Amino acid sequence: MKHNCKWAVIATCTAKNGGKYEEFERVTALFTTLINAEDFINKCLPKENRASFRVERIEK
């Protein structure tokens, strides 16, 4: 499947594994433009959760 998405919104998550907490990253959404990716974070996510998300360019 071919797509033109060049920007990913990535969430940093924390989960308990056994007796300790581990941090991992998960791709949340893909976008064709940087502006759309930033708008997703700023307009769709609650303010208190925004710090856990970032935008990265997808390299082929």
C-alpha positions as CSV (number, residue, x, y, z in Angstrom):
1,M,0.0,0.0,0.0
2,K,1.5,3.3,-1.1
3,H,0.9,6.5,0.9
4,N,2.3,10.0,0.9
5,C,2.5,10.4,4.7
6,K,5.8,11.9,5.6
7,W,5.1,12.9,9.2
8,A,4.3,10.7,12.3
9,V,2.9,11.7,15.7
10,I,4.7,9.6,18.2
11,A,3.6,9.0,21.8
12,T,6.0,8.2,24.6
13,C,4.3,5.7,26.9
14,T,5.1,4.1,30.3
15,A,4.0,0.6,31.2
16,K,4.7,-1.6,34.2
17,N,6.7,-4.7,33.3
18,G,7.1,-7.0,36.3
19,G,8.2,-4.8,39.1
20,K,9.5,-1.9,37.1
21,Y,8.2,0.8,34.7
22,E,9.5,0.9,31.2
23,E,9.2,3.6,28.7
24,F,8.4,2.9,25.0
25,E,7.2,4.8,21.9
26,R,4.2,4.2,19.7
27,V,3.2,5.8,16.4
28,T,-0.2,7.3,17.0
29,A,-1.0,8.9,13.6
30,L,0.5,9.6,10.2
31,F,0.1,12.8,8.2
32,T,1.1,14.2,4.8
33,T,2.1,17.6,6.2
34,L,3.9,18.9,9.3
35,I,1.2,21.4,9.9
36,N,-1.5,18.7,10.1
37,A,0.6,16.6,12.5
38,E,1.1,19.6,14.8
39,D,-2.6,20.6,14.5
40,F,-3.5,17.1,15.7
41,I,-1.4,17.5,18.8
42,N,-2.5,21.0,19.5
43,K,-6.2,20.8,18.6
44,C,-7.2,17.2,19.3
45,L,-5.3,16.2,22.5
46,P,-6.0,17.5,26.0
47,K,-3.4,20.0,27.2
48,E,-2.3,17.8,30.0
49,N,-1.3,15.0,27.6
50,R,0.5,17.0,24.9
51,A,3.9,16.8,26.4
52,S,3.9,13.0,25.8
53,F,3.6,13.5,22.0
54,R,6.0,14.7,19.3
55,V,6.2,14.9,15.5
56,E,8.9,13.2,13.5
57,R,9.6,13.1,9.8
58,I,9.4,9.6,8.4
59,E,12.6,8.5,6.5
60,K,12.4,5.9,3.7
